[in-house]
Amino acid sequence: MSADWRETIRRRRAEKDDYFGEHPRSPIPDDEREAFEGLNYYPIDEDYRFVLPLHEHDDVEQVTVGTSTEGEREYHRIGEFRFEVDGEAVALQAYKADRDDDRLWVPFRDATGGEETYGAGRYLDLEPDDHRTDGGEWVVNFNEAYNPTCAYADRYECPLPPTENWLGVPIEAGEKTYR
C-alpha cells in the first residue's frame, strides 16, 4: 500500500462504489442499482491499523468453514495475529485457500455485527505486495474490511468467519451494512 494509505483507501472505496453502481457483474441486484448511491463506511481511523507479526502455526491445519448457503469450504489455518483493541487483547486466525498462496484471508465477526455491520461478518484480504513490510510484518488494516458478496444478494455463497474469529470487541472501521 502506498505511503499515504488513507488516500489509497479513499480511492479504492470510490472505485468500488463505481463498480457496484455501474458494472454488469456488480453484486448489487439489478433492480437496486439505479438507486445505489454508494456503500456505507466508517471514517478512516488510524487506531484500527496495525503492523503485526504473523505467529505461524507449527502444524498448519486444514479447517472446514461453513458457507452462507449451508455448504462448506476448506482452508488452511496458517497463523494468528495478536493485538489489542481498546485495551483488550484479541487474536485473529489467518487462512489460505491454498497452502502455496501468498495471500492471507482474515475473516472476522465483531461486536458491531448485525447492528452497524453485516451480521455474518466481514473480510480482510492481505496481499504480500500491499500488506507486508520489509521487516516481514503484516499491515492488518481494518479500514479495509469489506462485506462478502452475500451481504448484497442471496444468490452468492460466502464462507463464514469461523467462531475462533468472532471478536467480543467492536471494530468500528471498514464497510458498514449495505441496507
Salt bridges, closest charged atoms under 4 A:
GLU7 OE1 - ARG10 NE 3.55
GLU15 OE2 - ARG11 NH1 3.16
ASP30 OD1 - ARG33 NH2 2.77
GLU32 OE2 - ARG179 NH2 3.07
GLU46 OE1 - ARG6 NH2 2.73
GLU61 OE1 - ARG77 NH1 2.87
GLU80 OE2 - ARG82 NE 2.66
ASP110 OD1 - ARG122 NH2 3.02
ASP125 OD1 - ARG103 NH2 2.92
GLU127 OE2 - ARG103 NE 3.53
ASP130 OD2 - ARG12 NH2 3.38
GLU144 OE1 - ARG12 NH1 3.88
GLU144 OE1 - HIS131 NE2 2.91
GLU157 OE1 - ARG73 NH2 3.73
GLU164 OE2 - ARG77 NE 2.88
GLU175 OE1 - LYS16 NZ 2.94
